[in-house]
Amino acid sequence: MDFIEKRFYFYFLSLILVLFGALSFYIFNPNLGIDLVGGQILEVKTKVNIEKIIKKLNSKVYFFQTQEGYLIKGQENLNALWQEIQKEDSQSQKIRYESISPSLSAELRSKAGLMTILVLLAVGSYVSFAFYKLKKQFSLFELGFIVVITLFHDVIATIGFYVLLTKFFNFDLDVKFITALLIIAGFSAHDTIVVFDRLRENILKTGKKTKEIFSSSIRQTLRRSIFTSLTAVLAILPLSILIPDLRGFLLSIQIGIIIGTYSSVCLAAPLLFDGK
């Protein structure tokens, strides 16, 4: 397959992914974790019907079952809910209780967003210096800029798919998810560096920057990129099944790895070709 010849199809697909990710918050209105908006977490071990009590109190909280009981999350005070649980089952046990103030969550949001942007810019700068030998063929700023663009593409596209999953599986969009985005950025950058490294070898060997050199460089690294990503996804898959509390976090990493592999192969090198 000639990836450079088909690059405009990939550009269109990437545009759709980015638009979907950017609009996903407005379309699906995801559940934000209490570490980002403030609120309380209550984990209890009880025999009562939690859903019935929540409806009775008209509480705007959500819950899911854990190995020991139920985990309840919400922005409202959960003391009334706990008292109602105790009324119906005096043997109920409070396993965990956490509370985060809105001011602390606002600080976490701002720092997490800033950290994500700084990491992406740092990775772009690193790639620029790593491929210093190509300074005669390409602008170092251009190399770094393309890497940053592809990383933002991966992050925003992953957000879109993850937000979609929150509607079906009651996942939170929390600090763990932001951590997953940083992991995805690192993995995607690694894949992009592999493609660029082969491209560097071929350009320095032939002295040419033709469409054939770009396409052959992508094809030469395609098998490695796919197998590396597939290995990572399959390694994480059992954990995402066996550990419910980390399921959203692990699934987001798997989605991001797949998108990162796509962007490294189908987006980064073609963009560099068009910018040469």
Phi, psi and omega in degrees: 000135179269099185292328180287320179297324183266013191297329182290332173294319179292322178299318180295316179298318180295322177298318178298316181297318181292317178298319178298316180295320182291326182267354187298326179297320182283330182281315189254345179048069188291161174283121177269137180295155183294339178288347178254336182236354184087156180145198185225152175236133178228121175248125185230154172247111186206164179255357184282165177276100184298318182299320180296318180294319180298318178293322180297320181272355182056043182276139177263066179233168174227160186214162169210158185278139176246183181294327184258343182176238182228144175248121184244133181228145177182166179272353180263169179291127184263005180297319180297322178294318179295319178297322179292323177297317179295327178297319183275336179214098183292344179272002181298146181237137176270110183276320183208143175216127179226147178220133179234128182285153178301325181293319178293319180295323178296321178294320178297319180299311183295318181291322179295317178296317179296317181297320179298314180296317180296320179296315180298318179293323179294319178296317178299319179295320179298316181297322178302314181284330180294330181251041182300330181294344180267014185297335178281331181270327183221153173288132179297325176298320180297317178300311180296320181296319179296319178297316179298319179299315181293325179292317176298321176302313181295317181296311183292320178295319178296320177303317180301312181292322180293318178299322176298318179295329181297335180285338183255333186239007178057037175285154173266149167259098190228193182296328177299323179293321177296321175299319178299322179297322178293321177297317179298318179299318179296318181293317180296318179298321178300315179296318180295320179297323178299314180295314181295326180295316177294323177297319178299314180301315183290323179291316180293330180286317185261338184073015183241154176234044185280168177300323181294321179295317179295314182296317180293325178295319178295315181296324181294334181257356186298312182299316180297317181298315182295313183292324177296314180293318180297321178298316180296316181297315181291329178290325182278332186307312180299323180294322180293338177275321188273340184242091184301322183295335181252009186299313180297316179301314183287322178295323179295324177295318179298315178299315181295324178297317179296314180294321179296322177295317178301313184292325180295321183274314191259352185237310187297305181296316176301320177297321178294323178297316181289336182266359185290000000 
